[in-house]
Amino acid sequence: MTAICENCSAAVSTQYARVLGDNDDTVHACPNCTTLRDVSDGAAADTT
């Protein structure tokens, strides 16, 4: 099963969403639309 990045609509794994997404496992950024550094700094869970 896959999750969808809210920013670019790319498919991401459910594990990615669970680990890097927000509390509802929603992904707001992914490696397809932002840098890995930003993702590791919390961009995938940031809604702003």
C-alpha positions in Angstrom: 0.0 0.0 0.0 1.2 3.5 -0.7 0.6 7.0 0.6 0.6 10.2 -1.4 2.6 13.3 -0.9 0.3 16.3 -0.4 2.7 18.6 -2.0 3.5 16.9 -5.3 1.2 13.9 -5.4 4.0 11.4 -5.6 3.6 7.9 -4.2 5.5 7.2 -1.0 5.5 4.0 1.1 3.3 3.6 4.1 6.5 3.2 6.2 7.7 6.6 4.9 4.4 8.2 5.9 4.4 6.5 9.3 8.0 7.6 10.1 8.3 11.0 8.4 4.7 12.2 8.1 2.6 14.0 10.6 0.6 12.5 13.4 -2.0 11.3 10.9 0.6 9.8 8.6 0.0 12.5 6.1 3.1 13.4 4.0 3.5 17.1 3.2 6.9 16.8 1.4 9.0 14.0 -0.1 12.3 13.5 -1.8 10.6 14.1 -5.2 9.7 17.7 -4.2 12.2 18.8 -1.6 15.7 18.0 -0.5 16.6 15.1 1.7 18.0 17.6 4.2 14.6 19.3 4.5 12.9 16.0 4.8 15.2 14.9 7.6 14.6 18.3 9.3 10.9 17.6 9.4 9.5 19.0 6.1 7.4 15.8 5.5 5.4 16.5 8.7 5.3 20.3 8.4 2.0 21.7 7.3 3.2 25.3 6.9 
